[in-house]
């Protein structure tokens, strides 16, 4: 990677009120002069927010009498100069905040690139320079991507803990402990003939303590799976009000709704923001006691399949007319159901006494026959029926009206509490990087080899060698030891402006 000045947008492409562009490198002051003139450069102060009109740079062959104000204007914008090393990258940095018209951003970057020595940044190059210039270690640099891509508050808080150095401090502390052991071991190697036999038992206890810490960090690994959005599935009989409920939760008519049973033929997935984060909300085709045709059977099979993946299954119960205790048996995961036209594998309706709430029938059917097992029951269309129809329902149930809004806030609160853990006061963290996990596994393997040597063949030279490998593995996590290929693979996954 060269040290030329780089430029890139920090905000995604598209129209917005304000965009952001970042410039970093030795030619930043030349960029200020080219865009805003000599007077702006002469009076610029670090970290001072300034308003100015950015203009195209004066052509190289322009006469001395031609002033910058004669050049066409690009935009009136706010900009801030950060003097290195007190900046994100450790270099001189210029951040510009033009209006969020993609044309303005494009022309602004084009004008900046006309300044000699300025090029477009590569993915992650700003953060990479921050790492190379000592502004953050490699574990913190990797956590920048987590901060950007966190899908819920729990992940975001963890990302900020990592960015703040929670992992780095623990790893550095362990590396120092290994260094101390290594120093004592190497000292014993140098003076093996002059000293008494080393105290292997004491070494074993210290190495075992380090092992416990490494194992704990490995167990905390969640990886890419942590960014999977929770899946909530609405299911129930045809015309139970599932699509209306999904629209009501979203606050807009996203899904087609009608009074005709079977309007939804395939499951429909939408995104819903709760207080704790974003979820995937799925509206499924109605599941009846019997399929009316092959298409209906296929729709019900798709509903069963998506239910198998659900983190939270919500049964929508519309009461007397729509449900009648006819929820079918879950068999979508059976091998014979794959790769062939599904058929209706539905249980016969459970006997129902006159006036018995549908939710009670479903709960009885669930326990008696092992049928579809909801995590929560929503009694929909509460504005159309008497409150007594929901009496005797399961404990995890709620009356909801998509029309009046009754129960919607409570339903969202229930989903949020179920899917998102409130860890605001927690100081614990988990690791998300496969690279960090691999380094910890290497360290653990070296520790186990060292402990095995202590138990079987306590040769000081071999112990010292293994502990050196353990220390290197730990140092690799924070980037004290890292190859160019590793750095390239890490930062290649970043967005351009980071």
LOROMAR-659577 format. One record per residue (C-alpha): residue in three letters; y, z, x. Coordinates in nm, 2 decimals. Example, Ala and Ser with C-alpha at 12.3 -4.5 7.8 and 13.67 -1.06 7.14 Angstrom:
SITE type      v      w      u
SITE  Ala  -0.45   0.78   1.23
SITE  Ser  -0.11   0.71   1.37
// end
This chain:
SITE type      v      w      u
SITE  Unk   0.00   0.00   0.00
SITE  Unk   0.34  -0.10   0.14
SITE  Unk   0.65   0.11   0.13
SITE  Unk   0.88  -0.15  -0.04
SITE  Unk   1.09  -0.04  -0.34
SITE  Unk   0.90  -0.07  -0.67
SITE  Unk   1.02  -0.11  -1.03
SITE  Unk   0.83  -0.09  -1.36
SITE  Unk   0.90   0.01  -1.73
SITE  Unk   0.79   0.36  -1.81
SITE  Unk   0.77   0.29  -2.19
SITE  Unk   0.52   0.06  -2.37
SITE  Unk   0.62  -0.29  -2.47
SITE  Unk   0.77  -0.31  -2.81
SITE  Unk   1.09  -0.24  -3.00
SITE  Unk   1.23   0.11  -2.99
SITE  Unk   1.56   0.30  -2.99
SITE  Unk   1.55   0.36  -2.61
SITE  Unk   1.33   0.23  -2.33
SITE  Unk   1.29   0.36  -1.98
SITE  Unk   1.27   0.19  -1.64
SITE  Unk   1.19   0.35  -1.31
SITE  Unk   1.28   0.23  -0.95
SITE  Unk   1.15   0.41  -0.64
SITE  Unk   1.20   0.33  -0.27
SITE  Unk   1.44   0.28   0.01
SITE  Unk   1.65   0.01  -0.17
SITE  Unk   1.74   0.23  -0.47
SITE  Unk   2.10   0.26  -0.36
SITE  Unk   2.12  -0.12  -0.32
SITE  Unk   2.00  -0.15  -0.68
SITE  Unk   2.27   0.09  -0.80
SITE  Unk   2.53  -0.12  -0.62
SITE  Unk   2.39  -0.45  -0.75
SITE  Unk   2.38  -0.34  -1.12
SITE  Unk   2.69  -0.11  -1.14
SITE  Unk   2.91  -0.20  -0.85
SITE  Unk   3.04  -0.04  -0.53
SITE  Unk   3.25   0.22  -0.72
SITE  Unk   2.94   0.35  -0.90
SITE  Unk   2.75   0.39  -0.58
SITE  Unk   3.04   0.56  -0.40
SITE  Unk   3.06   0.83  -0.67
SITE  Unk   2.70   0.87  -0.76
SITE  Unk   2.55   1.22  -0.75
SITE  Unk   2.19   1.32  -0.77
SITE  Unk   2.06   1.43  -1.11
SITE  Unk   2.38   1.34  -1.28
SITE  Unk   2.35   1.15  -1.61
SITE  Unk   2.59   0.85  -1.61
SITE  Unk   2.68   0.58  -1.86
SITE  Unk   2.74   0.23  -1.73
SITE  Unk   2.71  -0.13  -1.80
SITE  Unk   2.43  -0.30  -1.60
SITE  Unk   2.51  -0.65  -1.50
SITE  Unk   2.32  -0.93  -1.32
SITE  Unk   2.36  -0.90  -0.95
SITE  Unk   2.64  -1.12  -0.79
SITE  Unk   2.49  -1.44  -0.64
SITE  Unk   2.45  -1.43  -0.26
SITE  Unk   2.69  -1.72  -0.22
SITE  Unk   2.96  -1.57  -0.44
SITE  Unk   3.30  -1.54  -0.28
SITE  Unk   3.46  -1.21  -0.17
SITE  Unk   3.71  -1.23  -0.45
SITE  Unk   3.45  -1.25  -0.73
SITE  Unk   3.41  -0.90  -0.87
SITE  Unk   3.09  -0.76  -1.04
SITE  Unk   3.26  -0.74  -1.38
SITE  Unk   3.27  -1.12  -1.39
SITE  Unk   2.89  -1.12  -1.41
SITE  Unk   2.72  -1.13  -1.75
SITE  Unk   2.63  -0.78  -1.89
SITE  Unk   2.26  -0.69  -1.95
SITE  Unk   2.32  -0.37  -2.14
SITE  Unk   2.52  -0.05  -2.17
SITE  Unk   2.29   0.22  -2.07
SITE  Unk   2.23   0.57  -1.93
SITE  Unk   2.10   0.61  -1.57
SITE  Unk   2.01   0.90  -1.34
SITE  Unk   1.97   0.89  -0.96
SITE  Unk   1.73   1.13  -0.79
SITE  Unk   1.76   1.17  -0.41
SITE  Unk   1.44   1.20  -0.21
SITE  Unk   1.25   1.42  -0.15
SITE  Unk   1.37   1.59  -0.47
SITE  Unk   1.22   1.33  -0.70
SITE  Unk   0.89   1.25  -0.87
SITE  Unk   0.77   1.03  -0.59
SITE  Unk   0.95   1.21  -0.30
SITE  Unk   1.16   0.89  -0.24
SITE  Unk   1.50   0.79  -0.38
SITE  Unk   1.44   0.72  -0.75
SITE  Unk   1.66   0.56  -1.02
SITE  Unk   1.57   0.59  -1.38
SITE  Unk   1.74   0.37  -1.64
SITE  Unk   1.74   0.41  -2.02
SITE  Unk   1.85   0.09  -2.19
SITE  Unk   1.82   0.01  -2.55
SITE  Unk   1.46  -0.05  -2.65
SITE  Unk   1.48  -0.43  -2.69
SITE  Unk   1.20  -0.59  -2.49
SITE  Unk   1.44  -0.87  -2.39
SITE  Unk   1.68  -0.62  -2.24
SITE  Unk   1.39  -0.45  -2.05
SITE  Unk   1.27  -0.78  -1.92
SITE  Unk   1.61  -0.89  -1.80
SITE  Unk   1.69  -0.56  -1.64
SITE  Unk   1.37  -0.57  -1.44
SITE  Unk   1.44  -0.93  -1.35
SITE  Unk   1.79  -0.83  -1.22
SITE  Unk   1.65  -0.54  -1.02
SITE  Unk   1.39  -0.76  -0.86
SITE  Unk   1.67  -0.99  -0.73
SITE  Unk   1.77  -0.71  -0.49
SITE  Unk   1.60  -0.78  -0.16
SITE  Unk   1.28  -0.58  -0.10
SITE  Unk   1.21  -0.49  -0.46
SITE  Unk   0.88  -0.57  -0.63
SITE  Unk   0.68  -0.48  -0.94
SITE  Unk   0.48  -0.16  -0.92
SITE  Unk   0.11  -0.16  -0.93
SITE  Unk  -0.08   0.06  -1.18
SITE  Unk  -0.03   0.43  -1.09
SITE  Unk   0.18   0.35  -0.79
SITE  Unk   0.45   0.60  -0.87
SITE  Unk   0.20   0.89  -0.90
SITE  Unk   0.02   0.76  -0.59
SITE  Unk   0.34   0.78  -0.39
SITE  Unk   0.40   1.13  -0.52
SITE  Unk   0.05   1.23  -0.39
SITE  Unk   0.10   1.06  -0.05
SITE  Unk   0.44   1.22  -0.01
SITE  Unk   0.31   1.57  -0.09
SITE  Unk   0.46   1.62  -0.43
SITE  Unk   0.12   1.69  -0.58
SITE  Unk  -0.24   1.70  -0.47
SITE  Unk  -0.51   1.46  -0.59
SITE  Unk  -0.64   1.69  -0.87
SITE  Unk  -0.29   1.72  -1.01
SITE  Unk  -0.23   1.35  -0.98
SITE  Unk  -0.55   1.28  -1.18
SITE  Unk  -0.43   1.52  -1.45
SITE  Unk  -0.12   1.31  -1.51
SITE  Unk  -0.35   1.06  -1.69
SITE  Unk  -0.49   1.34  -1.90
SITE  Unk  -0.14   1.45  -2.00
SITE  Unk  -0.07   1.10  -2.12
SITE  Unk  -0.40   1.04  -2.30
SITE  Unk  -0.47   1.38  -2.45
SITE  Unk  -0.57   1.34  -2.82
SITE  Unk  -0.51   1.70  -2.93
SITE  Unk  -0.32   2.01  -2.84
SITE  Unk  -0.62   2.18  -2.68
SITE  Unk  -0.67   1.88  -2.44
SITE  Unk  -0.29   1.86  -2.37
SITE  Unk  -0.27   2.23  -2.28
SITE  Unk  -0.57   2.19  -2.05
SITE  Unk  -0.41   1.89  -1.89
SITE  Unk  -0.09   2.09  -1.83
SITE  Unk  -0.29   2.37  -1.67
SITE  Unk  -0.45   2.11  -1.43
SITE  Unk  -0.11   1.96  -1.36
SITE  Unk   0.02   2.30  -1.29
SITE  Unk  -0.24   2.35  -1.02
SITE  Unk  -0.50   2.57  -1.20
SITE  Unk  -0.79   2.38  -1.06
SITE  Unk  -0.63   2.32  -0.72
SITE  Unk  -0.56   2.68  -0.66
SITE  Unk  -0.92   2.78  -0.73
SITE  Unk  -1.06   2.50  -0.51
SITE  Unk  -0.82   2.58  -0.22
SITE  Unk  -0.92   2.95  -0.25
SITE  Unk  -1.29   2.85  -0.23
SITE  Unk  -1.23   2.62   0.06
SITE  Unk  -1.06   2.90   0.25
SITE  Unk  -1.35   3.13   0.19
SITE  Unk  -1.59   2.85   0.32
SITE  Unk  -1.36   2.80   0.62
SITE  Unk  -1.37   3.17   0.70
SITE  Unk  -1.75   3.16   0.69
SITE  Unk  -1.76   2.84   0.89
SITE  Unk  -1.54   2.99   1.16
SITE  Unk  -1.77   3.30   1.19
SITE  Unk  -2.08   3.08   1.20
SITE  Unk  -1.93   2.85   1.47
SITE  Unk  -1.82   3.15   1.67
SITE  Unk  -2.18   3.27   1.66
SITE  Unk  -2.30   2.93   1.77
SITE  Unk  -2.06   2.94   2.07
SITE  Unk  -2.17   3.29   2.17
SITE  Unk  -2.53   3.29   2.05
SITE  Unk  -2.67   3.41   2.38
SITE  Unk  -2.42   3.70   2.42
SITE  Unk  -2.41   3.85   2.07
SITE  Unk  -2.66   4.03   1.86
SITE  Unk  -2.84   3.86   1.58
SITE  Unk  -2.60   3.75   1.30
SITE  Unk  -2.59   3.94   0.97
SITE  Unk  -2.75   3.67   0.75
SITE  Unk  -2.77   3.90   0.44
SITE  Unk  -2.39   3.94   0.44
SITE  Unk  -2.34   3.56   0.47
SITE  Unk  -2.59   3.50   0.19
SITE  Unk  -2.39   3.73  -0.05
SITE  Unk  -2.06   3.55   0.03
SITE  Unk  -2.21   3.21  -0.01
SITE  Unk  -2.38   3.31  -0.33
SITE  Unk  -2.04   3.42  -0.47
SITE  Unk  -1.89   3.09  -0.38
SITE  Unk  -2.18   2.92  -0.55
SITE  Unk  -2.12   3.11  -0.88
SITE  Unk  -1.76   2.98  -0.88
SITE  Unk  -1.87   2.62  -0.82
SITE  Unk  -2.13   2.64  -1.09
SITE  Unk  -1.88   2.78  -1.34
SITE  Unk  -1.64   2.49  -1.27
SITE  Unk  -1.93   2.24  -1.31
SITE  Unk  -2.03   2.39  -1.65
SITE  Unk  -1.67   2.35  -1.77
SITE  Unk  -1.69   1.97  -1.72
SITE  Unk  -1.63   1.77  -2.04
SITE  Unk  -1.54   1.43  -1.91
SITE  Unk  -1.45   1.13  -2.12
SITE  Unk  -1.62   1.27  -2.42
SITE  Unk  -1.34   1.52  -2.46
SITE  Unk  -1.11   1.24  -2.56
SITE  Unk  -1.33   1.13  -2.85
SITE  Unk  -1.14   1.18  -3.17
SITE  Unk  -1.32   1.41  -3.41
SITE  Unk  -1.49   1.23  -3.70
SITE  Unk  -1.44   1.35  -4.06
SITE  Unk  -1.64   1.17  -4.33
SITE  Unk  -1.57   1.18  -4.70
SITE  Unk  -1.87   1.10  -4.91
SITE  Unk  -2.00   1.15  -5.26
SITE  Unk  -2.10   0.96  -5.57
SITE  Unk  -1.93   0.64  -5.68
SITE  Unk  -1.59   0.68  -5.84
SITE  Unk  -1.57   1.04  -5.71
SITE  Unk  -1.21   0.99  -5.58
SITE  Unk  -1.29   0.95  -5.21
SITE  Unk  -1.05   0.66  -5.15
SITE  Unk  -0.77   0.83  -5.35
SITE  Unk  -0.82   1.15  -5.15
SITE  Unk  -0.80   0.96  -4.82
SITE  Unk  -0.48   0.79  -4.93
SITE  Unk  -0.33   1.12  -5.05
SITE  Unk  -0.41   1.28  -4.71
SITE  Unk  -0.25   0.99  -4.53
SITE  Unk   0.05   0.99  -4.76
SITE  Unk   0.03   0.61  -4.82
SITE  Unk  -0.19   0.36  -5.00
SITE  Unk  -0.40   0.24  -4.71
SITE  Unk  -0.73   0.20  -4.89
SITE  Unk  -0.80   0.00  -5.21
SITE  Unk  -0.85   0.22  -5.51
SITE  Unk  -0.97   0.12  -5.87
SITE  Unk  -1.15   0.28  -6.16
SITE  Unk  -1.45   0.05  -6.11
SITE  Unk  -1.73   0.24  -5.94
SITE  Unk  -1.84   0.08  -5.61
SITE  Unk  -1.50  -0.06  -5.51
SITE  Unk  -1.55   0.06  -5.15
SITE  Unk  -1.85  -0.14  -5.02
SITE  Unk  -1.82  -0.04  -4.65
SITE  Unk  -1.69   0.26  -4.48
SITE  Unk  -1.32   0.25  -4.40
SITE  Unk  -1.18   0.43  -4.09
SITE  Unk  -0.82   0.55  -4.06
SITE  Unk  -0.63   0.79  -3.83
SITE  Unk  -0.49   1.12  -3.96
SITE  Unk  -0.27   1.36  -3.76
SITE  Unk  -0.33   1.73  -3.82
SITE  Unk  -0.14   2.01  -3.65
SITE  Unk  -0.40   2.03  -3.38
SITE  Unk  -0.43   1.66  -3.30
SITE  Unk  -0.55   1.32  -3.43
SITE  Unk  -0.88   1.27  -3.62
SITE  Unk  -1.08   0.97  -3.75
SITE  Unk  -1.10   1.00  -4.12
SITE  Unk  -1.37   0.78  -4.29
SITE  Unk  -1.40   0.69  -4.65
SITE  Unk  -1.75   0.58  -4.74
SITE  Unk  -1.91   0.38  -5.01
SITE  Unk  -2.04   0.59  -5.30
SITE  Unk  -2.40   0.72  -5.27
SITE  Unk  -2.58   0.71  -5.61
SITE  Unk  -2.93   0.80  -5.72
SITE  Unk  -3.03   0.44  -5.73
SITE  Unk  -2.88   0.12  -5.58
SITE  Unk  -2.77  -0.15  -5.83
SITE  Unk  -2.85  -0.43  -5.59
SITE  Unk  -2.92  -0.51  -5.22
SITE  Unk  -2.55  -0.50  -5.13
SITE  Unk  -2.51  -0.16  -5.29
SITE  Unk  -2.82  -0.04  -5.10
SITE  Unk  -2.67  -0.17  -4.78
SITE  Unk  -2.34   0.01  -4.85
SITE  Unk  -2.52   0.34  -4.91
SITE  Unk  -2.72   0.29  -4.59
SITE  Unk  -2.39   0.24  -4.39
SITE  Unk  -2.26   0.56  -4.55
SITE  Unk  -2.57   0.75  -4.43
SITE  Unk  -2.54   0.62  -4.08
SITE  Unk  -2.18   0.72  -4.04
SITE  Unk  -2.26   1.06  -4.18
SITE  Unk  -2.50   1.12  -3.89
SITE  Unk  -2.21   1.09  -3.65
SITE  Unk  -1.97   1.31  -3.84
SITE  Unk  -1.82   1.62  -3.69
SITE  Unk  -1.73   1.74  -4.04
SITE  Unk  -1.89   1.61  -4.36
SITE  Unk  -1.69   1.66  -4.67
SITE  Unk  -1.86   1.61  -5.01
SITE  Unk  -1.62   1.48  -5.28
SITE  Unk  -1.73   1.62  -5.62
SITE  Unk  -1.56   1.47  -5.92
SITE  Unk  -1.74   1.69  -6.18
SITE  Unk  -1.94   1.61  -6.49
SITE  Unk  -1.93   1.23  -6.52
SITE  Unk  -1.93   1.11  -6.17
SITE  Unk  -2.18   1.33  -5.97
SITE  Unk  -2.46   1.47  -6.20
SITE  Unk  -2.64   1.61  -5.89
SITE  Unk  -2.75   1.27  -5.77
SITE  Unk  -2.68   1.30  -5.40
SITE  Unk  -2.96   1.11  -5.21
SITE  Unk  -3.18   1.22  -4.93
SITE  Unk  -3.06   1.15  -4.58
SITE  Unk  -3.30   0.90  -4.42
SITE  Unk  -3.06   0.67  -4.24
SITE  Unk  -3.19   0.78  -3.90
SITE  Unk  -3.55   0.70  -3.97
SITE  Unk  -3.68   0.42  -3.73
SITE  Unk  -3.79   0.20  -4.02
SITE  Unk  -3.43   0.19  -4.15
SITE  Unk  -3.31   0.00  -3.84
SITE  Unk  -3.30  -0.38  -3.82
SITE  Unk  -3.41  -0.45  -4.17
SITE  Unk  -3.25  -0.48  -4.51
SITE  Unk  -3.22  -0.12  -4.63
SITE  Unk  -3.36  -0.02  -4.97
SITE  Unk  -3.25   0.26  -5.19
SITE  Unk  -3.42   0.58  -5.07
SITE  Unk  -3.27   0.81  -5.32
SITE  Unk  -3.40   1.13  -5.47
SITE  Unk  -3.43   1.17  -5.84
SITE  Unk  -3.14   1.36  -5.99
SITE  Unk  -3.19   1.74  -6.00
SITE  Unk  -3.23   1.89  -6.35
SITE  Unk  -2.89   2.00  -6.47
SITE  Unk  -2.81   2.25  -6.75
SITE  Unk  -2.53   2.17  -6.99
SITE  Unk  -2.19   2.26  -6.85
SITE  Unk  -2.33   2.35  -6.51
SITE  Unk  -2.08   2.26  -6.23
SITE  Unk  -2.18   1.96  -6.02
SITE  Unk  -2.12   2.16  -5.70
SITE  Unk  -2.38   2.42  -5.80
SITE  Unk  -2.63   2.14  -5.87
SITE  Unk  -2.56   1.98  -5.53
SITE  Unk  -2.59   2.32  -5.36
SITE  Unk  -2.92   2.38  -5.53
SITE  Unk  -3.04   2.03  -5.45
SITE  Unk  -2.94   2.08  -5.09
SITE  Unk  -3.15   2.40  -5.05
SITE  Unk  -3.44   2.28  -5.25
SITE  Unk  -3.49   1.93  -5.12
SITE  Unk  -3.30   1.92  -4.78
SITE  Unk  -3.07   1.65  -4.90
SITE  Unk  -2.73   1.56  -4.77
SITE  Unk  -2.58   1.88  -4.63
SITE  Unk  -2.20   1.90  -4.66
SITE  Unk  -1.99   2.12  -4.44
SITE  Unk  -1.73   2.15  -4.71
SITE  Unk  -1.71   2.05  -5.08
SITE  Unk  -1.39   1.91  -5.23
SITE  Unk  -1.36   1.93  -5.61
SITE  Unk  -1.15   1.62  -5.67
SITE  Unk  -0.95   1.52  -5.98
SITE  Unk  -0.86   1.88  -6.06
SITE  Unk  -0.57   1.76  -6.27
SITE  Unk  -0.82   1.60  -6.51
SITE  Unk  -1.06   1.89  -6.57
SITE  Unk  -1.06   2.26  -6.65
SITE  Unk  -1.07   2.51  -6.37
SITE  Unk  -1.40   2.65  -6.50
SITE  Unk  -1.59   2.34  -6.40
SITE  Unk  -1.56   2.44  -6.03
SITE  Unk  -1.68   2.80  -6.09
SITE  Unk  -1.99   2.90  -5.91
SITE  Unk  -1.93   2.64  -5.63
SITE  Unk  -2.03   2.70  -5.27
SITE  Unk  -1.82   2.93  -5.06
SITE  Unk  -1.68   2.64  -4.86
SITE  Unk  -1.51   2.45  -5.14
SITE  Unk  -1.17   2.37  -5.27
SITE  Unk  -1.00   2.22  -5.58
SITE  Unk  -0.79   1.91  -5.49
SITE  Unk  -0.59   1.66  -5.69
SITE  Unk  -0.49   1.34  -5.52
SITE  Unk  -0.24   1.28  -5.80
SITE  Unk  -0.05   1.61  -5.80
SITE  Unk  -0.12   1.71  -5.44
SITE  Unk  -0.30   2.03  -5.53
SITE  Unk  -0.51   2.16  -5.24
SITE  Unk  -0.41   1.89  -4.99
SITE  Unk  -0.24   2.12  -4.75
SITE  Unk  -0.52   2.37  -4.77
SITE  Unk  -0.77   2.09  -4.70
SITE  Unk  -0.57   1.98  -4.39
SITE  Unk  -0.56   2.34  -4.27
SITE  Unk  -0.93   2.38  -4.32
SITE  Unk  -1.00   2.06  -4.12
SITE  Unk  -0.76   2.16  -3.85
SITE  Unk  -0.91   2.51  -3.80
SITE  Unk  -1.27   2.36  -3.80
SITE  Unk  -1.21   2.08  -3.56
SITE  Unk  -0.95   2.22  -3.32
SITE  Unk  -0.98   2.54  -3.13
SITE  Unk  -0.67   2.75  -3.09
SITE  Unk  -0.66   2.83  -2.72
SITE  Unk  -0.29   2.86  -2.67
SITE  Unk  -0.32   3.20  -2.50
SITE  Unk  -0.62   3.11  -2.29
SITE  Unk  -0.59   3.06  -1.91
SITE  Unk  -0.93   2.89  -1.88
SITE  Unk  -0.95   2.52  -1.80
SITE  Unk  -1.21   2.25  -1.79
SITE  Unk  -1.24   1.96  -1.55
SITE  Unk  -1.24   1.60  -1.69
SITE  Unk  -1.27   1.39  -1.38
SITE  Unk  -1.61   1.24  -1.28
SITE  Unk  -1.49   1.23  -0.92
SITE  Unk  -1.41   1.60  -0.92
SITE  Unk  -1.75   1.67  -1.08
SITE  Unk  -1.92   1.46  -0.81
SITE  Unk  -1.74   1.66  -0.53
SITE  Unk  -1.84   1.99  -0.69
SITE  Unk  -2.20   1.87  -0.71
SITE  Unk  -2.19   1.77  -0.34
SITE  Unk  -2.05   2.12  -0.26
SITE  Unk  -2.32   2.29  -0.47
SITE  Unk  -2.60   2.09  -0.30
SITE  Unk  -2.46   2.20   0.04
SITE  Unk  -2.44   2.56  -0.07
SITE  Unk  -2.80   2.55  -0.19
SITE  Unk  -2.92   2.40   0.14
SITE  Unk  -2.74   2.68   0.32
SITE  Unk  -2.89   2.95   0.11
SITE  Unk  -3.23   2.79   0.16
SITE  Unk  -3.18   2.80   0.53
SITE  Unk  -3.09   3.17   0.52
SITE  Unk  -3.41   3.24   0.33
SITE  Unk  -3.64   3.03   0.55
SITE  Unk  -3.50   2.93   0.89
SITE  Unk  -3.16   3.09   0.96
SITE  Unk  -3.05   2.86   1.24
SITE  Unk  -2.68   2.93   1.30
SITE  Unk  -2.61   2.57   1.40
SITE  Unk  -2.76   2.43   1.08
SITE  Unk  -2.58   2.68   0.86
SITE  Unk  -2.25   2.59   1.03
SITE  Unk  -2.31   2.22   0.97
SITE  Unk  -2.39   2.27   0.60
SITE  Unk  -2.08   2.49   0.54
SITE  Unk  -1.87   2.22   0.70
SITE  Unk  -2.00   1.97   0.44
SITE  Unk  -1.93   2.21   0.16
SITE  Unk  -1.57   2.26   0.28
SITE  Unk  -1.52   1.88   0.30
SITE  Unk  -1.65   1.83  -0.05
SITE  Unk  -1.41   2.09  -0.18
SITE  Unk  -1.12   1.95   0.01
SITE  Unk  -1.19   1.61  -0.13
SITE  Unk  -1.11   1.74  -0.48
SITE  Unk  -0.75   1.81  -0.39
SITE  Unk  -0.73   1.50  -0.16
SITE  Unk  -0.71   1.67   0.18
SITE  Unk  -1.00   1.43   0.27
SITE  Unk  -0.99   1.10   0.08
SITE  Unk  -1.06   0.74   0.15
SITE  Unk  -0.85   0.44   0.05
SITE  Unk  -1.12   0.32  -0.18
SITE  Unk  -1.12   0.65  -0.37
SITE  Unk  -0.74   0.64  -0.41
SITE  Unk  -0.75   0.29  -0.53
SITE  Unk  -1.01   0.36  -0.79
SITE  Unk  -0.82   0.66  -0.92
SITE  Unk  -0.48   0.51  -0.96
SITE  Unk  -0.59   0.17  -1.08
SITE  Unk  -0.67   0.33  -1.41
SITE  Unk  -0.31   0.45  -1.46
SITE  Unk  -0.04   0.26  -1.66
SITE  Unk   0.21   0.05  -1.46
SITE  Unk   0.50   0.29  -1.50
SITE  Unk   0.31   0.59  -1.38
// end
